[in-house]
Amino acid sequence: MTLQFVFIAGIRVEAIDEAAALDRIESMIETGRPHLMVVVNASKLVLASEDPELQRIISSADLVTADGMSVVWGARVLGSRLPGRVTGIDTMERLVERAAERGWRVFFLGAKQEALDGAIAVLTARHPSLVIAGSHNGYFAGRENEVVAMVRESKPHLLFVAMGSPAQERFLSSNLAEMAVPFSLGVGGSLDHVAGISRRAPVWMQRTGMEWLYRFASEPRRLWRRYLIGNTRFALLLWRERRRSEHVGPSDGR
């Protein structure tokens, strides 16, 4: 099957739904070789457009999907279609479910200790057969080599890193081969959500692409610059991409 995709800011975002993404990830795990998945939103794509190293890191990932609805809408602006979002938190939760069924070992890295412990407690209560290979909070400045060795020695099948972007992508890119984990994914603030420290938007808002509005309403002072300025910069980025595509042809992989 020929894979379909759309290029935004030089990043190839796969036109794949959640079920197909999970099947591909399972195939990655079965190989035993290290693989990296990156989920992108408007903010991360804007950063990548201005940071060649971050663009290289994301472009070299084995799977890149749309985490934010803005990316799905952006693809339409560029004349392509994505089936929908394949988010970091949803992918993590579905993979944890499969891990419990298949005996895959899971390592959680990042977040505050409270969020880390709370998320592990929730997930192990939900999936009693889940095997936790290990965990460590996100505070290990100056001890990166020690943490990398801890992950490698625990031999997980899955590694979820909750350090925020772009720190988690940089960490994973630098240490992917050394840790030798078959599948790694940066999940941002997902452990806080799972632990119940912060709430996700209601399901209807997630499905209609209005999750960003819920976040903004919850923390307007912290997020107004991100959504007002960030989304404006993303709109300008899309405008430039569309102008370029009008001269060089369609931007998707069909």
N, C-alpha and C positions, 0 to 999 in steps of 0.2 A: 504494500500500500504506500502511495506517495504521501508524505506528510505535508500538511498545509500550514502556512505560517504567515505572519505579517511583520514587516520591519518597522520599528519605531525607534528613533534616535540611534539607529545602527544596531539595535537589539532585535534578534529574531524571537518573536513570541509565538509559541505553538498554538495552533487552532485545534485544541483538544479539550474534550470534556473530562469531568472528574473520573468517571469510570474507566475511560481509556488511559488516563494518566496513572491511575492506581495499578492497572495491569502492566503498563510499561515499567513502573517502579518495581513491581514484583519481579519482572524479568531482569532488571538491573541487580537486584539483591541476589538473585540466583547465580549470577556470574561470579560473585565474590569480589569483584574489582571495585575500587572506589568510584562513586558517582555523586554528582552535585546537582541539586535542583534549586533554582532561584525563582521566587515569585516577585513580580514587579507591579508597582503602582505608579501614579503620575509623578510623585516626588522622586522615586528612585530612577525613573527614566530621565527626568530633568537633570538629576545629579550625574547620571551616566553620560549625558550629552555634553557635560562640561568637564568630565574627569575621564581621560582616556584609559587610565588604569582600571577604574571601576567598570567602564564599558568592556574592557578586555575580560575582566573576571566574569561578568554576567554572560558575555558572548561565548565563553568557553565552557559554561555549564552544560550538563547533559540534557537538562529539561528546563525551559523557561516558560512560565505561565502567567496569566493575568490575575493578580491578586485584587486589584482595585477595579471597580466598575468603570472608572474613568478610562482605563486602558481599553475596555470593550467598546466604549463609545468612541474612543480615539481611533480604533481600527475601522469603525464605520466611516469616520470622517475621511480616512485614507482610502476608502473604497473597498475595504475587506470586511470579513465577518469572523468573529471569534464565537464559539458556541456559548461562552459564558465565562465566569470566573472559576479558577481552580486555586483556591486560597491556601495560604500557609496553615492557618489554624484548622480548616476542614480537612486538608490533606493529612496533617499530623494526627487528628482524631481518627480518621478512617484507617490510617496505617497502624496506629496503636491497636485498633480492633483486630486487624489482620495479624499483627504481631502476637496477640494473645492466642489466636487460633492456630498459628503456625509455629509457635515457639521461638519467634525471633527475639533477640535480646535488644533492649532499647537503652540508650544513654541520653540523659537530659543535661544540657549545659547552658548556664546563663540565668538571668533574672536575679532578684533578691532571694535570699534563703527562704523567706516566708512564702513567696510565690512558688518557688521550686518544690518545697515540701508539700504545700497545699495541692499543687497540680498532681504530683505523684500520688498523694493520698486519694484524690478524686479518681484518677485513672485506674489505680489498682483496685479500688472498691468497685468500680464499674466493670473491670475486667480482671477477676481474681487470678487468672492464669498468666497474667502479664509478667514477663521476666524483666526486671530492671537491672541492666548490666552495671549501671553506676550513675552518678550525678555529681554536679558541682555548680555552685552559683557563679554569677558573672563577674565576680571580683577576684581577679587573679593577676593583677598588674605585676610584671616582673617575674611571674611564675608560669609563663605560657608553656615552656618546654615541659614542665612538670605536669600540667594539665593534659597536654597532648599525649604524653607517655601514659597517663592514667586512662585516657580514652582507648589508646591502642591496646593496652594490656587487658582491658575489660572485654575486648573482642565483641562489640555490639554489631548487630546487623543494621541498626538505624541510629542516627545521631540527630537530635533536634537542638539547634543552637538559638537561644533567645537573648541576643545581645543588641538588637536593634540594627538598623541599616545606616551606613554601609559597613559597620564594624563586623557584623556576623559574616558577611560575604568575604571581607578581607581575611578574617581568621580562617574560614574554611578553605579559601583558595590557597593560602600559604601552607596549610597543614593537612590538606586532603590526603596526599600520598602517604605522609608519615603516619597518620592515624589509621589508614587502611580500613575505613568503614565502608561497606558496600553502598550505603545510601545516606546522604547528609542533606539537611534542609534548615535554612534559617527561618525562624518562626516569630521573630519580633516580640511583641507583647502577649503572645498566645498563652503563655503559662499563667500570666496574671488573670486572663479571662477564665481559663480552666479552673484556677484556684478560687475564683469568685471574688477576687480583689477588685477587678474592674468588670463591667458588664458589656456584653455584646449587644448590638441593636436587636430588636425583636425580629423574628424570622421573616416576617412580611417585608420589613425594611431591607433586610439582606437580599431578599429575592428580587426586589424592585430597584435595587441599586441605590437605595437611600441611606445606607449604613453610615456614609460620611456625614450626613445631616445629624444623625443621632450622636456621633462622636463630637461634632462641633457644638451641639446644644449642651452636651455634658461638660465640655471643657472649652468654652469660647475664648477665654483669655489666652490659653496655651496654644490653641489651634487656629486662631484667626489668620495669623500670618501664613501658616501652611496652606490653608484653603483659599484665601484671597489672593495672596501673592503667588503661591505655588501653582494653583490652578491656572492663573493668568499666564505664567511662564510655560505651563504645559500646553495651553491653547496656542501660544506663539510657536512653540516647537512643532505642533501639529500643522499649523499654517505653513511653516517652512517646508515640512516634509511633503505636504500636499503639493505645494508649488514645484518642488523638485520632482515628484512623481509624475506630474503632468508633462515633464520634459523627457523623463527616462522610461516611462511606462508604468504598469501596475506594480504595487508594492507587495503583493502577496505571493505565495508559492504555488499557486495553482497552475 
